[in-house]
Amino acid sequence: MRKKFFGGLFVSLLLLVFVFSVHQVFATTTPPAASDQLINPLPIDNLTGMFLYIVKGFLSIIGVWGVLFVIVGGFRMVTAAGNEEQYIAAKKTITWAILGVVVAVMSFSIMAIVQNLIGVDAQKIQSTQPQPK
């Protein structure tokens, strides 16, 4: 069980890194600047904004996993074929998956409250990198 959990966590982290890094590679259309300038490859320039950006990514992955587990639980419930133990296990899977989706959706609201409290809006943070002419 523990091996499956860490395997799934590892795959989720790899997916998260891929999703957040691919758009930077495809967005590069200009040659690099002069050697005396450092270019920030990250989409956000401050630490708080980057933290919020990463947390939103994790919450999105949690939401997707929750929906997938609702589907898996439904499939297990349909294939229980009258076996009470399998039916109860499938029911628990659906219950916990729905709870996970609800927490993920509520977390986006909590993130908005935290952003307002600390005065950072991760959606509107502009890059301070010099624009090529």
C-alpha positions in Angstrom: 0.0 0.0 0.0 2.8 2.4 0.9 4.7 1.6 -2.3 1.6 2.4 -4.4 1.1 5.7 -2.5 4.6 6.9 -3.0 4.6 5.7 -6.6 1.4 7.7 -7.3 2.9 10.7 -5.5 6.0 10.5 -7.6 4.1 10.3 -10.8 2.0 13.3 -9.7 5.0 15.4 -8.9 6.6 14.5 -12.3 3.3 15.5 -14.0 3.3 18.8 -12.1 6.8 19.6 -13.1 6.1 18.8 -16.7 2.9 20.8 -16.8 4.5 23.9 -15.2 7.7 23.8 -17.2 6.6 23.0 -20.7 4.9 26.3 -21.4 8.3 28.1 -20.7 10.1 26.0 -23.3 7.4 26.6 -26.0 7.1 30.3 -25.2 10.7 31.1 -25.9 10.9 32.8 -29.3 13.7 35.2 -28.9 17.4 34.5 -28.5 18.9 34.8 -25.0 19.9 38.3 -23.8 23.5 39.5 -23.4 25.7 37.5 -21.1 25.7 40.3 -18.5 22.0 39.9 -17.8 20.4 37.1 -15.9 17.0 35.9 -17.2 14.5 34.4 -14.7 13.1 31.2 -16.2 10.2 31.1 -13.7 6.8 32.7 -14.6 6.7 34.6 -11.3 9.3 36.8 -9.7 8.6 36.7 -6.0 8.7 33.7 -3.6 5.2 34.1 -2.2 3.7 34.2 -5.7 5.7 31.1 -6.7 4.5 29.3 -3.6 0.9 30.1 -4.3 1.4 29.1 -8.0 2.8 25.7 -6.9 0.0 25.1 -4.3 -2.6 25.8 -6.9 -1.0 23.2 -9.2 -1.1 20.6 -6.4 -4.7 21.4 -5.6 -5.5 20.9 -9.3 -3.9 17.5 -9.3 -5.7 16.6 -6.1 -9.0 17.5 -7.8 -8.2 15.3 -10.8 -7.2 12.4 -8.6 -10.5 12.8 -6.7 -12.6 12.6 -9.8 -10.6 9.6 -11.0 -11.2 7.8 -7.7 -14.9 8.5 -7.9 -14.9 6.8 -11.3 -12.9 3.9 -9.9 -15.2 3.5 -6.9 -18.2 3.5 -9.2 -16.7 0.9 -11.4 -15.9 -1.2 -8.3 -19.4 -0.8 -7.0 -21.0 -1.9 -10.3 -18.7 -4.9 -10.5 -19.2 -6.0 -6.9 -21.9 -8.4 -8.1 -23.7 -8.7 -4.8 -20.5 -9.1 -2.7 -21.2 -7.0 0.3 -17.5 -6.5 1.3 -16.6 -5.2 -2.2 -19.6 -3.0 -2.3 -18.7 -1.4 1.1 -15.1 -0.9 0.0 -16.3 0.8 -3.2 -18.7 3.0 -1.2 -15.8 4.1 1.0 -13.7 4.9 -2.0 -16.4 7.1 -3.4 -17.1 8.8 -0.1 -13.4 9.7 0.4 -12.9 10.7 -3.2 -15.9 13.1 -3.0 -14.5 14.4 0.3 -11.2 15.0 -1.4 -12.8 16.9 -4.3 -14.8 19.1 -1.9 -11.6 19.9 0.1 -9.7 20.7 -3.2 -12.5 23.0 -4.3 -12.7 24.7 -0.9 -8.9 25.0 -0.9 -9.1 27.4 -3.9 -11.4 29.6 -1.8 -8.9 29.4 1.1 -6.1 30.3 -1.3 -8.0 33.4 -2.4 -8.5 34.4 1.2 -4.8 33.9 2.0 -3.9 35.9 -1.1 -6.0 38.8 0.1 -4.6 38.6 3.6 -1.0 38.7 2.5 -1.6 41.1 -0.3 -0.4 38.9 -3.2 -2.4 38.0 -6.3 -0.7 35.2 -8.1 -2.9 35.7 -11.2 -1.8 39.3 -11.7 1.9 39.1 -10.9 3.8 40.5 -13.9 7.3 39.5 -14.8 9.9 42.2 -14.2 12.2 40.8 -16.8 13.4 43.1 -19.5 11.4 42.8 -22.6 13.3 42.2 -25.9 12.9 44.9 -28.5 
